[in-house]
Amino acid sequence: MKAVRSEQEFQNILRRLGLALDASQIGVWEHDTQAEKVVWDLQMHRLYGTGSTEKHVGAEVWTQAIHPDDLEHAQADFDRAIAAKDVYQSEYRIILPSGEVRYLRSRGHCFEENGNITYIGAEWDVTADVLLNRELQRQKAIAELRAIELEASSQRIEFAAEHDYLTGLPNRRFFDRRLVELSGGGGGGEKLAILHIGLDRFKQINDTAGHAVGDDVLKSAATRIVAALPKGAFIARMGGDEFAALISNFSSVGDLKTIAERLAQQLKQSVWYKDEVLRTSASIGLATAQGGNVSELLAEADIALHRAKKLGRGRVEIFSAQMNAQLNNERRLAKQFVRGLEKGEFVPFYQAQVDARDRRIVGLEVLARWNHPKRGLLLPGEFLGVASSLGMLDDLDAAILRAALKDRKTWLRQGVRAPRIAVNVSAARLSDPLLIDELHRLEVEPDTVSFELLETIFLDDTEDGVFTNVEALKELGIDIEIDDFGSGHASIIGLMKLKPSRLKIDRQLVMPITTSREQKRLLRSIVDIAKSLHIEVVAEGVETMEHAKLLTRLGCDILQGYAIAYPVAADDMLARLSEAQTEVLTRSL
């Protein structure tokens, strides 16, 4: 009974093993290497898709099913196992009769009996595992590639955040960070210097030739700066038309200035645009520090740059405490200027213009004065530069015009009729599209006001908008005069185009005529040209009666200068006009 029970248990084990193999879809095979007999179970046929149930199969069924690219290594794995009488294991692809490719893993153990070697093994489909592993590898590779790209992108973003897109130089942010690093460096004996470089007249190039040409100028400037400065210099574009260079351990301030002056020469550029030469140069501010105390170094270099531009541009200035004090004074004056304009501290003074033949007052030039609350009456030389730097010349012009028109109405109410008044007008104000509307609101009477345009701002290529305003001014009965003629750029063609009522000959041409025949001939030529164009001639800077007599003989129509009258306040001018008016009435009686 016990033997039967053992047999039954054995059968149960075999049955359970068969069920397990069937459930796991593992195929079992046996290969007699001597007789070349191969036995497959049903699952093996299912794996290979033979559609057969035969136990005994030929070895070619296996070899023919293996993918051609895998056959050699699969066969080598089996031959190697036989030669070593060792465990056989291999993985390869098979091609099913349907053409589908599957991945199989095969493992077998060697049994030797009476010199005969037999392998019994199992095979199972690992396609899902292989494809999953392959996908995992692919995703890993993608992730690694993305990590590399992310790192590269991060580096590009970091580079872009700290470098100028146009020149490739470090930007202001990077420069400031570098300066902070040096400021906190422990204050050793290292000498540091900053060259603050500003391109002169760059805005003119940008406005005239366009941003593309402007960009080329900036890139050229960056290349020249890098080439001219020591290799260890940290050079950055600070924005707009400004660059800065941080230089350490230089030999002397004198050597630095020499380097800076050489750089200023190399930054002089000429740009051709539509048969016109546009020129730019560079102003440079230099500041130095020693011992790590560099927190104010950039501000000091900026002050020196400001001074270089103010003194004529194209030059190098070294920061000094005196320079800083002067700049602070200018800034304080600028604040006072704005406040003074708001409070009506700027008033008109009047200088009489007389007919060259009978010396009657035929015009008044309006001159700005500042009634400063602490410093008293200030002349234009004290504040015009501040107004220009603030971009408020047009505001000053407008304030003086309003005050002069108010004075004129006051005089009229007192029975005194003033002659034509001439007021200065800046380029910005003349090109203002709102100018004509403002004059309409001021109710300017025709033939009572003339606008003086500095010849230095009247160019032959003046914007069309300016000429549109000029024509509108003439329609309002406002004359146009060219001031300081002979000091600027106006050509005969330009005069014919503008058609001014008067030319005011610059005092520098008037003063020498009593001693220089050449100057006298030049002035006579100007008068002749003006007469031929039906333009009146005003000579300013008449300092002596000798000047007055000679200018009258040369054909000037109107005289103005200290020999004729000094500029006076409104009340004094009212008194003189009243006196002159009384004299005329007396003579007529």
HELIX and SHEET records of a PDB file:
HELIX    1   1 LYS A    2  SER A   24  1                                  23    
HELIX    2   2 LEU A   42  TYR A   48  1                                   7    
HELIX    3   3 ALA A   59  ALA A   65  1                                   7    
HELIX    4   4 PRO A   68  ALA A   84  1                                  17    
HELIX    5   5 THR A  127  GLU A  162  1                                  36    
HELIX    6   6 ARG A  172  SER A  183  1                                  12    
HELIX    7   7 PHE A  202  ALA A  209  1                                   8    
HELIX    8   8 HIS A  211  ALA A  228  1                                  18    
HELIX    9   9 VAL A  253  GLN A  266  1                                  14    
HELIX   10  10 LEU A  297  LYS A  310  1                                  14    
HELIX   11  11 ALA A  321  GLU A  342  1                                  22    
HELIX   12  12 PRO A  380  GLU A  382  5                                   3    
HELIX   13  13 LEU A  384  SER A  389  1                                   6    
HELIX   14  14 LEU A  393  ARG A  413  1                                  21    
HELIX   15  15 ALA A  427  LEU A  430  1                                   4    
HELIX   16  16 LEU A  435  LEU A  442  1                                   8    
HELIX   17  17 GLU A  455  ILE A  457  5                                   3    
HELIX   18  18 ASP A  464  GLU A  475  1                                  12    
HELIX   19  19 ILE A  492  LEU A  498  1                                   7    
HELIX   20  20 ARG A  507  VAL A  510  1                                   4    
HELIX   21  21 MET A  511  THR A  514  5                                   4    
HELIX   22  22 ARG A  517  SER A  532  1                                  16    
HELIX   23  23 MET A  545  ARG A  553  1                                   9    
HELIX   24  24 ALA A  570  SER A  588  1                                  19    
SHEET    1   A 6 HIS A  56  VAL A  57  0                                        
SHEET    2   A 6 LYS A  37  TRP A  40 -1                                        
SHEET    3   A 6 GLY A  27  ASP A  32 -1                                        
SHEET    4   A 6 ASN A 116  ASP A 125 -1                                        
SHEET    5   A 6 VAL A 101  GLU A 113 -1                                        
SHEET    6   A 6 TYR A  88  ILE A  95 -1                                        
SHEET    1   B 5 PHE A 234  GLY A 239  0                                        
SHEET    2   B 5 GLU A 242  SER A 248 -1                                        
SHEET    3   B 5 LYS A 191  ASP A 200 -1                                        
SHEET    4   B 5 GLU A 276  GLN A 290 -1                                        
SHEET    5   B 5 GLN A 269  TYR A 273 -1                                        
SHEET    1   C 5 PHE A 234  GLY A 239  0                                        
SHEET    2   C 5 GLU A 242  SER A 248 -1                                        
SHEET    3   C 5 LYS A 191  ASP A 200 -1                                        
SHEET    4   C 5 GLU A 276  GLN A 290 -1                                        
SHEET    5   C 5 VAL A 316  ILE A 318  1                                        
SHEET    1   D 9 GLY A 376  LEU A 378  0                                        
SHEET    2   D 9 ILE A 361  HIS A 372 -1                                        
SHEET    3   D 9 PHE A 346  ASP A 355 -1                                        
SHEET    4   D 9 ILE A 558  LEU A 559 -1                                        
SHEET    5   D 9 GLU A 536  ALA A 539  1                                        
SHEET    6   D 9 ARG A 502  ILE A 505  1                                        
SHEET    7   D 9 ASP A 479  PHE A 485  1                                        
SHEET    8   D 9 VAL A 449  LEU A 454  1                                        
SHEET    9   D 9 ARG A 420  VAL A 425  1                                        
END                                                                             
